Amino acid sequence: MSWHTGAILIRSDDLPGFPFLLGRLGFLGATEARPIDFDSATSVMVLDDLEGGLGAAAAKVDGWASIWGPMLVADPIALAELSRGGAAMTLLLEGASGTAGFEWFVDGVLRRRWLVQSGEMIEDAGEPLPEEADAPDDDPEGRALYLLGLLALPVERLGAVDYTLYRFPE
């Protein structure tokens, strides 16, 4: 399966509500639209609906804020701040262009940024994490999803809860 989505996961004891949190991440004007399941939350077709405005799906899962949407690129300064006392992870999966990557923040510091596109390394910043030792080297998408499961939560757990769709102007 090829993914076409982005994710932001933040673990913190003190996170604001999702409209405010989305605004802090750079997605201003978020308004709650409706409940949505995980399959739809990771679908570019639902979240990139021009009539409804751009969108992101959000839920709280086992102490993590889980936010999914097409090509979500959050403000890295805000992510670092939000990871203080916890952690944050971004994920980018774009199967059509062979793009996959992640960022890992711990206690206010970006520890690792890794991004591959069409088999070429685009970003490789920070020391490799110990969790990367057993991650697949020949499958960038699989590598990113594997690390998501080790550093944050596995996709199966993320998919077991209901999400809320938020829309925001372009």
Secondary structure, 3 states (H helix, E strand, C coil): CCCEEEEEEEECCCCCCHHHHHHHCCCCCCEEEEEECHHHHCCHHHHCCCCCCEEEEEEEECCEEEEEECCCCCCHHHHHHHCCCCEEEEEEEEHHHCEEEEEEEECCEEEEEEEEECCEEEEEECCCCHHHHHCCCCCHHHHHHHHHHHHCCCHHHHCCCCEEEEEECC
